[in-house]
Amino acid sequence: MSAKSSGGYEEWVLSNISGLSTLESSLRSLTWFLPGRFKDAELASEALAASLNLVSMYHDTLLAKVVQRDPKYRPLIPSSLHTRFTRAWSDKNTRYKWAARALQLIRFTELVLEMGLRRKVSPRTRWRSVVLLEMIKAALRILLLRITRRPLLSPPIPERDFDPATITESPDEHSPTIAPSSHSSSPPATPTHLQNNRVPLPPHPLLTSPPPSQTDTSAEDYLLPKALTAASVKPSHSLLKTLSSPRDWLAEILYILRPLVYVSLLVSDNRSSNRPLVAALALELISRNLRRTPPPSAALERSEYARRDRDMVWYLLRGSIWESYTRPKLESFAEMTAQTPLLGLFGALVKDWVPLIDEYYYCKSAFGYPGVY
């Protein structure tokens, strides 16, 4: 794409960003209901979802460039710690930026690749391809770990953390700018149908807020959220403390290798064997026990470890746990709610997705995004 056409597309995106965001959200919701509706509907659904994710990632890159070009831009809400950290490393280190983007690209397209391979190649070749994808992902994560020397965040790229509607086209210039975050000081004009109303209606007692308390506690409650924290003054690329001991490094490496070990054992063993599930769970628990305990001030590291703990729930979709416990529960729920309004719609959705979890390895991770499987 030439620079001129790229600039034209960027201007078109910025002038229609609100509509594009709404369209992306609507189409992404639609992908959940496509499986089971027609032949190869799951492939069409996942191809659409992958395309939307890739386009959204490109649009986020354009929006970030516009924000960086405008020195007057001041966000109404400060960027999250995750966005500050990942954006700082993406700007600081080119290898980090491209490794993180490559990892996300694989994460967005891995399921549609598996669906295509299932239709074109033998099961043996398909599973070898899945192992190859996991090897590439593990290599990229180890590269990110070596660059930052800090615990890995998921996702490793900045997320959109501002309202796209604040981006407008400047009337005086051809370059896109950010809409000012502060409102005009002049009050809006009174509508015509209200100009003859001279006596305002008294407010209803239930709609009026109580008078502010004059106690010291209310003053503290007001000031505490505005106080600076340690994370507020730290350089963005130092929001995570470096891995200092061999134990810390071992915990991260085991966490990275866990998906590769799991899928490798799936290929070498019988699919009904419990060894892959037991090995993955063992690595998960060993990594969890080896990792350091961050102090209360390390908010970003604590949130990442909390996300990892929550992601353990997706083991319910794997191995014998899925076969003997989770799948029967879901199928029973779908049958019970088949004739129930609203719940029946959700039950039908569950019924359409259960066969996909049986057939595709990456379907077990699609629900757990942004997990590492």
C-alpha positions as a Markdown table, in Angstrom:
| # | Residue | x | y | z |
|---|---|---|---|---|
| 1 | Met | 0.0 | 0.0 | 0.0 |
| 2 | Ser | 1.4 | 3.4 | -1.0 |
| 3 | Ala | 1.9 | 6.2 | 1.5 |
| 4 | Lys | -0.8 | 8.3 | -0.3 |
| 5 | Ser | -3.4 | 5.5 | -0.1 |
| 6 | Ser | -2.4 | 4.6 | 3.4 |
| 7 | Gly | -2.9 | 8.3 | 4.5 |
| 8 | Gly | -6.3 | 8.3 | 2.7 |
| 9 | Tyr | -7.4 | 5.2 | 4.5 |
| 10 | Glu | -6.2 | 6.6 | 7.8 |
| 11 | Glu | -8.2 | 9.8 | 7.3 |
| 12 | Trp | -11.3 | 7.7 | 6.4 |
| 13 | Val | -10.9 | 5.5 | 9.5 |
| 14 | Leu | -10.6 | 8.5 | 11.7 |
| 15 | Ser | -13.6 | 10.2 | 10.2 |
| 16 | Asn | -15.7 | 7.0 | 10.7 |
| 17 | Ile | -14.2 | 5.6 | 13.8 |
| 18 | Ser | -17.4 | 5.6 | 15.9 |
| 19 | Gly | -19.4 | 3.8 | 13.3 |
| 20 | Leu | -16.5 | 1.3 | 12.7 |
| 21 | Ser | -16.3 | 0.5 | 16.4 |
| 22 | Thr | -20.0 | -0.1 | 16.6 |
| 23 | Leu | -19.8 | -2.3 | 13.5 |
| 24 | Glu | -16.9 | -4.3 | 14.9 |
| 25 | Ser | -18.7 | -4.9 | 18.2 |
| 26 | Ser | -21.9 | -6.0 | 16.4 |
| 27 | Leu | -20.1 | -8.4 | 14.0 |
| 28 | Arg | -18.0 | -9.8 | 16.9 |
| 29 | Ser | -21.2 | -10.6 | 18.8 |
| 30 | Leu | -22.7 | -12.2 | 15.7 |
| 31 | Thr | -19.8 | -14.7 | 15.5 |
| 32 | Trp | -21.0 | -16.4 | 18.7 |
| 33 | Phe | -24.3 | -17.4 | 17.1 |
| 34 | Leu | -23.1 | -18.6 | 13.6 |
| 35 | Pro | -21.9 | -22.1 | 14.5 |
| 36 | Gly | -24.4 | -24.7 | 13.7 |
| 37 | Arg | -26.5 | -22.5 | 11.4 |
| 38 | Phe | -25.2 | -23.9 | 8.1 |
| 39 | Lys | -22.4 | -26.0 | 6.6 |
| 40 | Asp | -19.0 | -24.9 | 7.7 |
| 41 | Ala | -20.6 | -22.1 | 9.7 |
| 42 | Glu | -17.9 | -22.5 | 12.4 |
| 43 | Leu | -15.2 | -21.8 | 9.8 |
| 44 | Ala | -17.0 | -18.7 | 8.6 |
| 45 | Ser | -17.6 | -17.5 | 12.2 |
| 46 | Glu | -14.0 | -17.9 | 13.2 |
| 47 | Ala | -12.7 | -16.4 | 9.9 |
| 48 | Leu | -14.8 | -13.3 | 10.6 |
| 49 | Ala | -13.7 | -13.1 | 14.2 |
| 50 | Ala | -10.0 | -13.4 | 13.2 |
| 51 | Ser | -10.4 | -10.7 | 10.5 |
| 52 | Leu | -12.2 | -8.4 | 13.0 |
| 53 | Asn | -9.4 | -8.8 | 15.5 |
| 54 | Leu | -6.7 | -8.1 | 13.0 |
| 55 | Val | -8.5 | -5.0 | 11.6 |
| 56 | Ser | -9.0 | -3.8 | 15.2 |
| 57 | Met | -5.3 | -4.2 | 16.0 |
| 58 | Tyr | -4.4 | -2.2 | 12.9 |
| 59 | His | -7.0 | 0.5 | 13.8 |
| 60 | Asp | -5.6 | 0.7 | 17.3 |
| 61 | Thr | -2.1 | 1.3 | 15.8 |
| 62 | Leu | -3.5 | 4.2 | 13.8 |
| 63 | Leu | -5.3 | 5.7 | 16.8 |
| 64 | Ala | -2.1 | 5.4 | 18.9 |
| 65 | Lys | -0.2 | 7.3 | 16.2 |
| 66 | Val | -2.7 | 10.1 | 16.1 |
| 67 | Val | -2.6 | 10.4 | 19.9 |
| 68 | Gln | 1.2 | 10.6 | 19.9 |
| 69 | Arg | 1.2 | 13.3 | 17.2 |
| 70 | Asp | -1.1 | 15.6 | 19.2 |
| 71 | Pro | 0.8 | 17.3 | 22.1 |
| 72 | Lys | -2.4 | 18.9 | 23.3 |
| 73 | Tyr | -4.2 | 15.6 | 23.9 |
| 74 | Arg | -5.0 | 14.9 | 27.6 |
| 75 | Pro | -7.0 | 11.7 | 28.3 |
| 76 | Leu | -10.1 | 12.1 | 30.5 |
| 77 | Ile | -9.1 | 8.8 | 32.2 |
| 78 | Pro | -5.4 | 7.9 | 32.7 |
| 79 | Ser | -4.1 | 5.0 | 30.8 |
| 80 | Ser | -4.2 | 1.6 | 32.6 |
| 81 | Leu | -0.9 | 0.2 | 34.0 |
| 82 | His | -1.0 | -2.6 | 31.4 |
| 83 | Thr | -1.3 | -0.1 | 28.5 |
| 84 | Arg | 1.5 | 2.1 | 30.0 |
| 85 | Phe | 3.9 | -0.8 | 30.3 |
| 86 | Thr | 3.2 | -2.5 | 27.0 |
| 87 | Arg | 3.2 | 0.7 | 25.1 |
| 88 | Ala | 6.5 | 1.9 | 26.7 |
| 89 | Trp | 8.2 | -1.4 | 25.8 |
| 90 | Ser | 6.8 | -1.3 | 22.2 |
| 91 | Asp | 8.1 | 2.3 | 21.8 |
| 92 | Lys | 11.5 | 1.5 | 23.4 |
| 93 | Asn | 12.3 | -1.8 | 21.8 |
| 94 | Thr | 11.6 | -2.7 | 18.2 |
| 95 | Arg | 12.1 | -6.5 | 18.8 |
| 96 | Tyr | 9.5 | -6.4 | 21.6 |
| 97 | Lys | 7.0 | -4.6 | 19.4 |
| 98 | Trp | 7.2 | -7.0 | 16.5 |
| 99 | Ala | 7.4 | -10.2 | 18.7 |
| 100 | Ala | 4.4 | -9.0 | 20.6 |
| 101 | Arg | 2.4 | -8.3 | 17.4 |
| 102 | Ala | 3.4 | -11.6 | 15.9 |
| 103 | Leu | 2.3 | -13.4 | 19.0 |
| 104 | Gln | -1.1 | -11.7 | 18.9 |
| 105 | Leu | -1.4 | -12.4 | 15.2 |
| 106 | Ile | -1.0 | -16.1 | 15.9 |
| 107 | Arg | -3.4 | -15.9 | 18.8 |
| 108 | Phe | -6.1 | -14.3 | 16.6 |
| 109 | Thr | -5.7 | -16.8 | 13.7 |
| 110 | Glu | -4.7 | -20.1 | 15.3 |
| 111 | Leu | -8.3 | -21.5 | 15.5 |
| 112 | Val | -9.2 | -20.7 | 11.9 |
| 113 | Leu | -5.9 | -22.2 | 10.8 |
| 114 | Glu | -6.7 | -25.4 | 12.7 |
| 115 | Met | -10.2 | -25.5 | 11.1 |
| 116 | Gly | -8.7 | -25.1 | 7.6 |
| 117 | Leu | -6.1 | -27.8 | 8.3 |
| 118 | Arg | -8.8 | -30.2 | 9.5 |
| 119 | Arg | -10.5 | -30.0 | 6.1 |
| 120 | Lys | -7.4 | -30.2 | 4.0 |
| 121 | Val | -4.8 | -32.5 | 5.6 |
| 122 | Ser | -4.6 | -35.7 | 7.7 |
| 123 | Pro | -5.1 | -35.6 | 11.4 |
| 124 | Arg | -1.4 | -36.4 | 12.0 |
| 125 | Thr | -0.4 | -33.4 | 9.9 |
| 126 | Arg | -2.9 | -31.2 | 11.6 |
| 127 | Trp | -1.6 | -32.1 | 15.1 |
| 128 | Arg | 2.0 | -31.5 | 14.0 |
| 129 | Ser | 1.0 | -28.1 | 12.8 |
| 130 | Val | -0.6 | -27.3 | 16.2 |
| 131 | Val | 2.6 | -28.4 | 17.9 |
| 132 | Leu | 4.6 | -26.1 | 15.5 |
| 133 | Leu | 2.3 | -23.2 | 16.4 |
| 134 | Glu | 2.9 | -23.8 | 20.1 |
| 135 | Met | 6.6 | -24.0 | 19.5 |
| 136 | Ile | 6.6 | -20.6 | 17.7 |
| 137 | Lys | 4.4 | -19.1 | 20.5 |
| 138 | Ala | 6.8 | -20.4 | 23.2 |
| 139 | Ala | 9.8 | -19.0 | 21.3 |
| 140 | Leu | 8.2 | -15.6 | 21.0 |
| 141 | Arg | 7.3 | -15.5 | 24.7 |
| 142 | Ile | 10.8 | -16.5 | 25.7 |
| 143 | Leu | 12.1 | -13.7 | 23.5 |
| 144 | Leu | 9.8 | -11.2 | 25.2 |
| 145 | Leu | 10.9 | -12.5 | 28.6 |
| 146 | Arg | 14.5 | -12.1 | 27.6 |
| 147 | Ile | 14.0 | -8.5 | 26.4 |
| 148 | Thr | 12.0 | -7.2 | 29.4 |
| 149 | Arg | 13.4 | -9.5 | 32.1 |
| 150 | Arg | 10.1 | -9.1 | 33.7 |
| 151 | Pro | 6.9 | -11.3 | 34.1 |
| 152 | Leu | 5.0 | -11.6 | 30.9 |
| 153 | Leu | 1.7 | -9.7 | 30.5 |
| 154 | Ser | -1.2 | -11.0 | 28.4 |
| 155 | Pro | -1.9 | -9.6 | 26.0 |
| 156 | Pro | 1.6 | -8.2 | 25.3 |
| 157 | Ile | 0.4 | -5.3 | 23.2 |
| 158 | Pro | -1.3 | -2.1 | 24.3 |
| 159 | Glu | -5.1 | -2.2 | 24.4 |
| 160 | Arg | -7.4 | 0.6 | 23.3 |
| 161 | Asp | -7.9 | 2.7 | 26.4 |
| 162 | Phe | -9.6 | 5.9 | 25.0 |
| 163 | Asp | -12.9 | 6.7 | 23.5 |
| 164 | Pro | -12.6 | 6.6 | 19.7 |
| 165 | Ala | -15.4 | 9.2 | 19.5 |
| 166 | Thr | -12.9 | 11.8 | 20.8 |
| 167 | Ile | -11.0 | 11.6 | 17.5 |
| 168 | Thr | -12.2 | 14.1 | 14.9 |
| 169 | Glu | -11.0 | 15.8 | 11.8 |
| 170 | Ser | -9.7 | 19.3 | 12.3 |
| 171 | Pro | -11.6 | 21.9 | 10.3 |
| 172 | Asp | -8.5 | 24.0 | 9.7 |
| 173 | Glu | -6.0 | 21.2 | 8.8 |
| 174 | His | -6.1 | 18.1 | 6.8 |
| 175 | Ser | -4.4 | 16.1 | 9.6 |
| 176 | Pro | -6.5 | 14.3 | 12.1 |
| 177 | Thr | -6.5 | 15.6 | 15.6 |
| 178 | Ile | -7.9 | 14.7 | 19.0 |
| 179 | Ala | -11.1 | 16.4 | 20.1 |
| 180 | Pro | -10.5 | 18.6 | 23.1 |
| 181 | Ser | -11.3 | 16.9 | 26.3 |
| 182 | Ser | -12.5 | 20.0 | 28.1 |
| 183 | His | -15.9 | 21.4 | 27.4 |
| 184 | Ser | -16.6 | 24.9 | 26.3 |
| 185 | Ser | -17.0 | 27.4 | 29.1 |
| 186 | Ser | -20.2 | 29.0 | 27.5 |
| 187 | Pro | -23.4 | 27.2 | 28.4 |
| 188 | Pro | -25.5 | 25.6 | 25.6 |
| 189 | Ala | -28.3 | 27.6 | 24.1 |
| 190 | Thr | -31.8 | 27.1 | 25.5 |
| 191 | Pro | -34.0 | 25.0 | 23.2 |
| 192 | Thr | -36.9 | 27.0 | 21.5 |
| 193 | His | -39.7 | 25.0 | 23.2 |
| 194 | Leu | -38.2 | 25.9 | 26.6 |
| 195 | Gln | -37.5 | 29.6 | 26.1 |
| 196 | Asn | -40.9 | 30.7 | 27.6 |
| 197 | Asn | -40.5 | 28.7 | 30.8 |
| 198 | Arg | -39.7 | 31.3 | 33.5 |
| 199 | Val | -40.4 | 29.3 | 36.6 |
| 200 | Pro | -38.3 | 26.1 | 37.1 |
| 201 | Leu | -40.0 | 23.1 | 38.5 |
| 202 | Pro | -38.9 | 22.2 | 42.1 |
| 203 | Pro | -36.6 | 19.1 | 42.1 |
| 204 | His | -38.1 | 15.9 | 43.4 |
| 205 | Pro | -36.7 | 14.9 | 46.8 |
| 206 | Leu | -35.7 | 11.5 | 45.6 |
| 207 | Leu | -33.6 | 13.0 | 42.7 |
| 208 | Thr | -31.6 | 15.4 | 44.8 |
| 209 | Ser | -28.4 | 14.4 | 46.5 |
| 210 | Pro | -28.0 | 14.9 | 50.2 |
| 211 | Pro | -25.9 | 17.8 | 51.4 |
| 212 | Pro | -22.2 | 17.0 | 51.6 |
| 213 | Ser | -21.0 | 16.0 | 55.0 |
| 214 | Gln | -18.5 | 18.3 | 56.7 |
| 215 | Thr | -16.7 | 15.6 | 58.6 |
| 216 | Asp | -13.0 | 14.8 | 58.1 |
| 217 | Thr | -13.8 | 11.3 | 56.7 |
| 218 | Ser | -15.6 | 12.8 | 53.6 |
| 219 | Ala | -12.5 | 15.0 | 52.9 |
| 220 | Glu | -10.2 | 11.9 | 53.1 |
| 221 | Asp | -12.5 | 9.9 | 50.8 |
| 222 | Tyr | -12.4 | 12.8 | 48.3 |
| 223 | Leu | -8.6 | 13.2 | 48.4 |
| 224 | Leu | -7.4 | 9.6 | 48.5 |
| 225 | Pro | -8.4 | 8.7 | 44.9 |
| 226 | Lys | -6.6 | 11.8 | 43.7 |
| 227 | Ala | -3.4 | 11.1 | 45.6 |
| 228 | Leu | -0.3 | 9.9 | 43.6 |
| 229 | Thr | 0.7 | 6.2 | 44.1 |
| 230 | Ala | 4.0 | 4.6 | 43.5 |
| 231 | Ala | 2.9 | 3.4 | 40.1 |
| 232 | Ser | 1.9 | 7.0 | 39.1 |
| 233 | Val | 5.5 | 8.3 | 39.3 |
| 234 | Lys | 7.4 | 5.2 | 38.1 |
| 235 | Pro | 8.7 | 5.1 | 34.6 |
| 236 | Ser | 6.2 | 3.1 | 32.5 |
| 237 | His | 8.7 | 0.4 | 31.4 |
| 238 | Ser | 9.6 | -0.2 | 35.1 |
| 239 | Leu | 6.0 | -0.9 | 36.4 |
| 240 | Leu | 7.0 | -4.5 | 36.8 |
| 241 | Lys | 10.0 | -5.5 | 38.9 |
| 242 | Thr | 12.7 | -7.4 | 37.1 |
| 243 | Leu | 13.1 | -11.2 | 37.7 |
| 244 | Ser | 16.0 | -11.3 | 40.2 |
| 245 | Ser | 16.4 | -14.9 | 41.3 |
| 246 | Pro | 16.7 | -18.3 | 39.4 |
| 247 | Arg | 13.4 | -19.3 | 41.1 |
| 248 | Asp | 11.6 | -16.3 | 39.5 |
| 249 | Trp | 13.0 | -17.2 | 36.1 |
| 250 | Leu | 12.1 | -20.9 | 36.5 |
| 251 | Ala | 8.5 | -20.0 | 37.4 |
| 252 | Glu | 8.1 | -17.9 | 34.2 |
| 253 | Ile | 9.7 | -20.5 | 31.9 |
| 254 | Leu | 7.6 | -23.3 | 33.3 |
| 255 | Tyr | 4.5 | -21.1 | 32.7 |
| 256 | Ile | 5.6 | -20.5 | 29.1 |
| 257 | Leu | 6.4 | -24.1 | 28.3 |
| 258 | Arg | 3.1 | -25.5 | 29.8 |
| 259 | Pro | 1.0 | -25.3 | 26.6 |
| 260 | Leu | 3.8 | -26.8 | 24.5 |
| 261 | Val | 4.2 | -29.7 | 26.9 |
| 262 | Tyr | 0.4 | -30.3 | 27.0 |
| 263 | Val | -0.1 | -30.5 | 23.2 |
| 264 | Ser | 3.1 | -32.5 | 22.7 |
| 265 | Leu | 1.8 | -35.2 | 25.1 |
| 266 | Leu | -1.6 | -35.1 | 23.4 |
| 267 | Val | 0.1 | -35.9 | 20.1 |
| 268 | Ser | 2.4 | -38.6 | 21.5 |
| 269 | Asp | -0.2 | -40.3 | 23.8 |
| 270 | Asn | -3.6 | -41.6 | 23.2 |
| 271 | Arg | -6.1 | -38.7 | 23.2 |
| 272 | Ser | -8.0 | -40.3 | 26.1 |
| 273 | Ser | -4.9 | -40.4 | 28.3 |
| 274 | Asn | -4.8 | -38.3 | 31.4 |
| 275 | Arg | -1.1 | -37.8 | 31.3 |
| 276 | Pro | -1.2 | -34.5 | 29.3 |
| 277 | Leu | -3.8 | -32.9 | 31.7 |
| 278 | Val | -1.9 | -34.1 | 34.8 |
| 279 | Ala | 1.4 | -32.8 | 33.4 |
| 280 | Ala | 0.0 | -29.4 | 32.5 |
| 281 | Leu | -1.7 | -29.0 | 35.9 |
| 282 | Ala | 1.5 | -30.0 | 37.6 |
| 283 | Leu | 3.5 | -27.4 | 35.7 |
| 284 | Glu | 0.8 | -24.8 | 36.5 |
| 285 | Leu | 0.9 | -25.5 | 40.2 |
| 286 | Ile | 4.7 | -25.6 | 40.3 |
| 287 | Ser | 5.0 | -22.3 | 38.5 |
| 288 | Arg | 2.4 | -20.8 | 40.8 |
| 289 | Asn | 4.3 | -21.9 | 44.0 |
| 290 | Leu | 7.7 | -20.8 | 42.6 |
| 291 | Arg | 6.6 | -17.3 | 41.6 |
| 292 | Arg | 7.3 | -14.5 | 43.9 |
| 293 | Thr | 4.7 | -12.8 | 46.0 |
| 294 | Pro | 4.4 | -9.2 | 44.9 |
| 295 | Pro | 4.0 | -6.4 | 47.5 |
| 296 | Pro | 0.7 | -4.5 | 47.7 |
| 297 | Ser | 2.2 | -1.6 | 45.8 |
| 298 | Ala | 2.9 | -3.8 | 42.7 |
| 299 | Ala | -0.6 | -3.5 | 41.3 |
| 300 | Leu | 0.3 | -4.5 | 37.7 |
| 301 | Glu | 2.1 | -7.7 | 38.8 |
| 302 | Arg | -0.7 | -8.7 | 41.2 |
| 303 | Ser | -3.4 | -8.2 | 38.5 |
| 304 | Glu | -1.4 | -10.4 | 36.1 |
| 305 | Tyr | -1.0 | -13.2 | 38.6 |
| 306 | Ala | -4.7 | -12.9 | 39.5 |
| 307 | Arg | -5.6 | -13.3 | 35.8 |
| 308 | Arg | -3.4 | -16.4 | 35.6 |
| 309 | Asp | -5.2 | -17.9 | 38.6 |
| 310 | Arg | -8.6 | -17.2 | 37.1 |
| 311 | Asp | -7.6 | -18.8 | 33.8 |
| 312 | Met | -7.2 | -22.1 | 35.6 |
| 313 | Val | -10.9 | -22.5 | 35.3 |
| 314 | Trp | -10.4 | -23.3 | 31.6 |
| 315 | Tyr | -9.0 | -26.7 | 32.6 |
| 316 | Leu | -12.7 | -27.7 | 32.9 |
| 317 | Leu | -12.6 | -27.8 | 29.0 |
| 318 | Arg | -9.7 | -30.2 | 28.8 |
| 319 | Gly | -9.1 | -34.0 | 29.0 |
| 320 | Ser | -11.0 | -36.2 | 31.3 |
| 321 | Ile | -12.4 | -33.2 | 33.2 |
| 322 | Trp | -14.2 | -32.2 | 30.1 |
| 323 | Glu | -15.3 | -35.7 | 29.1 |
| 324 | Ser | -16.6 | -36.8 | 32.5 |
| 325 | Tyr | -17.8 | -33.6 | 34.2 |
| 326 | Thr | -18.1 | -30.4 | 32.2 |
| 327 | Arg | -19.6 | -31.7 | 28.9 |
| 328 | Pro | -22.4 | -33.7 | 30.6 |
| 329 | Lys | -23.2 | -30.7 | 32.8 |
| 330 | Leu | -23.4 | -28.4 | 29.7 |
| 331 | Glu | -25.5 | -30.9 | 27.7 |
| 332 | Ser | -27.9 | -31.4 | 30.6 |
| 333 | Phe | -28.2 | -27.6 | 30.9 |
| 334 | Ala | -29.0 | -27.2 | 27.2 |
| 335 | Glu | -31.7 | -29.9 | 27.4 |
| 336 | Met | -33.3 | -28.4 | 30.6 |
| 337 | Thr | -33.5 | -24.9 | 29.1 |
| 338 | Ala | -34.6 | -25.9 | 25.6 |
| 339 | Gln | -38.2 | -24.7 | 26.2 |
| 340 | Thr | -37.4 | -21.8 | 28.5 |
| 341 | Pro | -37.5 | -18.2 | 27.1 |
| 342 | Leu | -34.1 | -16.4 | 27.0 |
| 343 | Leu | -32.3 | -19.3 | 28.8 |
| 344 | Gly | -33.3 | -21.5 | 25.8 |
| 345 | Leu | -31.3 | -19.2 | 23.5 |
| 346 | Phe | -28.2 | -19.5 | 25.7 |
| 347 | Gly | -28.8 | -23.3 | 26.0 |
| 348 | Ala | -28.9 | -23.5 | 22.2 |
| 349 | Leu | -25.7 | -21.5 | 21.9 |
| 350 | Val | -24.0 | -23.9 | 24.4 |
| 351 | Lys | -25.3 | -27.0 | 22.4 |
| 352 | Asp | -23.8 | -25.6 | 19.2 |
| 353 | Trp | -20.4 | -25.0 | 20.7 |
| 354 | Val | -20.0 | -28.3 | 22.6 |
| 355 | Pro | -19.1 | -30.3 | 19.4 |
| 356 | Leu | -16.5 | -27.7 | 18.5 |
| 357 | Ile | -14.8 | -28.0 | 21.8 |
| 358 | Asp | -14.7 | -31.8 | 21.2 |
| 359 | Glu | -13.2 | -31.4 | 17.7 |
| 360 | Tyr | -10.7 | -28.5 | 17.9 |
| 361 | Tyr | -7.8 | -28.0 | 20.2 |
| 362 | Tyr | -7.9 | -24.2 | 20.0 |
| 363 | Cys | -11.6 | -24.0 | 20.8 |
| 364 | Lys | -10.7 | -24.9 | 24.3 |
| 365 | Ser | -8.7 | -21.6 | 24.5 |
| 366 | Ala | -11.0 | -19.3 | 22.5 |
| 367 | Phe | -13.2 | -18.9 | 25.6 |
| 368 | Gly | -10.2 | -18.2 | 27.9 |
| 369 | Tyr | -8.7 | -15.3 | 26.0 |
| 370 | Pro | -6.3 | -13.8 | 26.8 |
| 371 | Gly | -5.0 | -17.0 | 28.3 |
| 372 | Val | -1.9 | -18.7 | 26.9 |
| 373 | Tyr | -3.5 | -21.8 | 25.5 |
